[in-house]
Amino acid sequence: MAEILVDTFERRKKVMEELIKRVSERTGMPEDKAKTAIETVVGFLKERLPAPLAGQVDNALEHAGGTIVDKASDLIGNIGGMFGQ
């Protein structure tokens, strides 16, 4: 059981690191600000979505492939563009 939790944590950590890097590259934001933006968007989605869907946000991050990371970084890049970043 502990191995499963560690594996899940490591996968999510790698996905978040990749997402932070891509958002930073596409928006020109420093990585710490990109991380804050991502955490804000993820938190917002989890608060606003119905419970069954909110749980899928974490699930998507745990099992994310390039497509999810690309879409998320595009979305945050567009948001950054609205604010001149």
PyMOL commands that set and color helices and strands:
alter all, ss='L'
color gray80, all
select helices_A, chain A and resi 2-27+31-48+51-62+66-82
alter helices_A, ss='H'
color red, helices_A
deselect
rebuild
show_as cartoon
